[in-house]
Amino acid sequence: MPANTLAEEVLADHPNHVRAVWVESSNPANTFAGTRDVERALEAAELSVVVDVAYTETAALADYVLPAASQHEKWEFTLFTFEWPTNYFQLRPPLLDPLPGTLVEAEIYTRPAATARRRR
């Protein structure tokens, strides 16, 4: 779905319209075309979740905000494929401990799955 159709897809009067919006490391309420429509759509969604390092305009409209650790607080990697078939892989360790209450994205995504598995 093109980003600038988000508001239309949520606000549509159709039984299969978008009902939930999950935003990660993005700020559609500030950066997508039609800011007022995007804000209305985020408020109208049955569920809106934001995963980000910053409390953005979109986060302010969300039902849930899941604070993520910054790139300096987690392991990160880069894969370069400049000279096929030789690839280069760079692994960077965290420089700082994560701020209290934040998690790396992998933990944010795996915790609900682990909880759901335990409930079975």
Buried (B, 14 or more C-beta within 10 A) or exposed (E): EEEBBBBBBBBEEEEEBBEEBEBEEBBBBEBBEBBEBBBBBBEBBEEBBBBBBEEBBBBEBBBEBBBBBBEEBBEEEEEEEEEEEEEEEEEEEBEEEBEEEBBBBEBBEEEEEEEEEEEE
